[in-house]
């Protein structure tokens, strides 16, 4: 007696074929994703299913956004982590607060194998950043670059030059100040 073949459900409108994550558990570049797609706990996660229903065609971008969502919420304990689909950019952005009383920050998850031009970065900056209360505050977004092993590197981008904050603890060493680590 032969086993009955499994029926594969038809993808819902707005969903990538294969159910979740990059098809077959790999990125658009053919790399394998840790935890790959198909029949795992992610497919049932309510936030992942919401992300899949957005009008974003690149399943590897959706997968990257979900991994960054988990990293911010579970790994870094950020507050009010919300996903926002930006269909015009074909991206999912995350709005979150590092600390409860901090202002919202914009995270733009991207798989590591996606190539971004200066023009594309400028477009992301203009369309994904949140409006500022203070007109002197430059636009700002943080790229969350996701490697195939689920490592996430955060790279903050601002429009124009921003003077860095001085270190919290310094001590005088001769004529120079030395940061205490």
N, C-alpha and C positions, 0 to 999 in steps of 0.2 A: 504494500500500500504506500503510495507516494504521499509526502506531506503536501498539504494545500498551500498554494502560493499566497504570500502575504499581499493584501491589497494596499497599494500606496495611495493615500488621500491626495486629491487634487489640491494644489496650492490655492490659498485664498487670495483674492485681489489685494495687491500691495505687499504680498509676502514673497520672499525669495523662494525659488523652487528648492525642495529638499527639506523644508520645515524650519530649520534654525541654523544660524551660523553660516559660514561659507559652505557651498555645496561639497559634500564628501569630507568635510572637516578640514578643508584647505582654503587658503586665501586666494584672491584673484591671481596672484603670482604663482600659484601652485604649491605654496608652502603648507605644511601640515600645521594646524592649530592645536595647541595643547587642549585636551578635553573635547576636540572636534565636535562636529554637529551630529545630530540625528539620534532621537530617542533617549536623550539624557535628561537630567533634571532641569537644564536650562529651558528646554522647550515648554515646560510647565510653569516657569517663573512668570508671574504676572507682569513685571516690568519688561521682560524680554518680549513677551507676546505683544505688549503695547508698542514697543519699539518696532517690531516686525510689521505692525499694522500701519505704520507711518508711510508716507509716500517717498521712501528712499529705496532706490533700486539696487544698490551695492550691498550685498549681504555681509561682506567682510567689514564694511563700515559699521553696520548694525552690530555685528559681533564685537568689534573694537569698542563701540560705545557702551555696550553692556559690561565688558570687562572693566572699563574705566569707572562706570557706575558702581560696580562691586568694590573696586579698589578704594574709591572715595568714601563710600558708605561703611563698608565693613573693615577695610584695612587701615584707613586713615581717620575714621570716625568724624567725617565731615557732616554738616547739618543741612537739612532741606535740599537734598540732592534730587533734582528734577530733570527729566529729559525733555527736550524741545526739538521737534523736527523742523529743519529748514530746507523745505523741498527745493527752493530756488538754488541752493548750494549743493543739494543732495548729501546733506550732512545731518547728523544728530548732535546737537550741542547739549551740554549739561550745565545747569545753573546750580551753584552750591555755595555754602558758607563754610569756611575753614573752622571758624568758631561761631558759637551761637549768635553773637551780636555783631559779627563782621558783615560787611556788605557782600552782596552776591558776586561771585566770580563766574566767568564763562570758560568752560573747558570744551575743547574741540578735539574729540577722539579721531585719530587717523591711524590706519594700519601702516607699519613701517615701510612697506613696499609701494606706497602711493607717492608719486612724484608731485611736488608742489612748487609752482613757479612763483616769482615775486608778485606777478599780477594776481594769481590765485590767492596768495596770502593776504594781499591788500583787500581783495573782495571778501574774504572770510572776516578780516578785521572790521570792515565797514558794516557788513550785514549780520554778523553774529554777536558783536559786542553790545553790551547794555548801555542805554543812555546814562550819562553821568549827571549828578546833581550840580556839581561844580564844573562850569564850562572850561576851566583851566586844566582839568584832569584829562590826560590823554586816553584815547581808546585803548582797551587792553583785552586780550584773550590769551588763554593758555592752551598750547597744543599738547595733547596727551597722545604721545606716539607709542603704539602698541606693537611689540615684537611678537613673533609667532609662538614664543614660549610663555606668553602672557605678561612679560615684563612691560611696565609702563614707565616712560620717561616724560616728565612734565617740563615744558619749555615755554616760559612766559614771554609774550610779545606785546610791545606797546607801540603806539603810533608816535614816532619821534624819539628824542633822547629823554631818558629819565635818570636823574642822579640817584645812585644807590643809597640806601639807608646806612648810617655808620653802625659798626658792631655795637652790641649792647654793653659789653664789658671791655674796657680798655685800661691799660696802666701805662704810666710814663716810663719810657726806657731811653734815658738821655734826651736827645732832641726829638726822637720819634715816639710815636705811640704804638704799642704792640697790642694786638687783639688777644684776649685770653680765650682759649678754646676749651 
